Amino acid sequence: MTRRERIRNTLLGQQTDRPPASFWRHFYHREGSAEALAEAMLEFQRTYEWDLLKVNPRASYHVEDWGTKTKRPGTGPLDKPKVVESPVKEPGDWGKIRALDPTRGVLGEMLDAEERIAASVQGDTDWVMTVFNPISIAADLINDDERFVDHLRHHGERVHEALRAITETFAGFVRETMARGASGIFFATTDWANADHIDRELMAEFGRPYDLKVLAEAAGGLLNVIHVCGPMAYVGEHLDYPVAVVSWDTHAEGNPSIAALREHTPKTLLTGIDHEGTFVKGPASQVQEEAREALQESGGTRFILGPGCAVPAVAPMAHFQAVREVTLACA
């Protein structure tokens, strides 16, 4: 099978020649331009031939055009950018967040990267763009989780005003992304859909309505993914989202197993490997054993082997080859 055939059969619950797999990580030293980011993604794809290419842009791309500034401590591949300036400090600052033209600035740069990726893989490999949900974007504009929750509780209308602008901006960005040939979006909640950071009531008010407006712009995509991040994640509350694939960390505290979630949804599941534990610490034989266990638990249908979230940059590259070997051995 081709990669696209394998993915499409998986979504339909039909037989495949082997289980599909998709893994992703940051390349911090290669995320500074559209050209460098695209080449990093394509080189990673060419090396491991993932069945689904998740575009993994720099982690601050979604807030830079509103004034967030980052700085890397060095120039090496493990030098992760740190936020050094955020636009929202006081409740009144939410009024500064206005809708943006998604074809300009950093967002336009990401669209450029998408075009470069599409030109290389279109028709051969499905690709999805990482898009953060509006509440996550708002949280990153203040970069202080405790203060953000306080603003949600006590200055909610100000935050809603900003969320409307964020949603308009990223609905446009998703529309532009789909026009560039994406098979869907990887819609990530970061920390704002788990009990560690937010309760269900706040999530229902400040999360879900805006999520659905952004996702509506990707409705034509076959491969929209909802990624519910972190421990004690509200995975069940997102199963009715208009997506084909559900991604979460099955190894994190309080999260459902693959088998348990399978009882509640017919959607394709994307998970399996403890990305911060096993994948980083190894050994490769343990990574492979965990992969085999996940594939067995999945029941062999509607399942894509992957990490619980982005694989840390410190993980050995040999571990990517190790999981690939497991899926190839199933052919």
Stockholm file with secondary structure:
# STOCKHOLM 1.0

chainA/1-331         MTRRERIRNTLLGQQTDRPPASFWRHFYHREGSAEALAEAMLEFQRTYEWDLLKVNPRASYHVEDWGTKTKRPGTGPLDKPKVVESPVKEPGDWGKIRALDPTRGVLGEMLDAEERIAASVQGDTDWVMTVFNPISIAADLINDDERFVDHLRHHGERVHEALRAITETFAGFVRETMARGASGIFFATTDWANADHIDRELMAEFGRPYDLKVLAEAAGGLLNVIHVCGPMAYVGEHLDYPVAVVSWDTHAEGNPSIAALREHTPKTLLTGIDHEGTFVKGPASQVQEEAREALQESGGTRFILGPGCAVPAVAPMAHFQAVREVTLACA
#=GR chainA/1-331 SS CCHHHHHHHHHHTCCCSSCCBCCCBCCGGGCSSHHHHHHHHHHHHHHHCCSEEEECCCTTTTTGGGTCEEECSSSSTTCCCEEEECSCCSGGGGGGCCCCCTTSHHHHHHHHHHHHHHHHHTTTSEEEEEEECHHHHHHHHHTCHHHHHHHHHHSHHHHHHHHHHHHHHHHHHHHHHHHTTCSEEEEECTTTTBTTTCCHHHHHHHTHHHHHHHHHTTTTCTTCEEEECSTTBCCGGGTTSSCSEEEECTTSTTCCCHHHHHTTCCSEEEEEECTTTHHHHCCHHHHHHHHHHHHHHHTTSSEEEEESSCBCTTSCTHHHHHHHHHHHHTC
#=GC SS_cons         CCHHHHHHHHHHTCCCSSCCBCCCBCCGGGCSSHHHHHHHHHHHHHHHCCSEEEECCCTTTTTGGGTCEEECSSSSTTCCCEEEECSCCSGGGGGGCCCCCTTSHHHHHHHHHHHHHHHHHTTTSEEEEEEECHHHHHHHHHTCHHHHHHHHHHSHHHHHHHHHHHHHHHHHHHHHHHHTTCSEEEEECTTTTBTTTCCHHHHHHHTHHHHHHHHHTTTTCTTCEEEECSTTBCCGGGTTSSCSEEEECTTSTTCCCHHHHHTTCCSEEEEEECTTTHHHHCCHHHHHHHHHHHHHHHTTSSEEEEESSCBCTTSCTHHHHHHHHHHHHTC
//
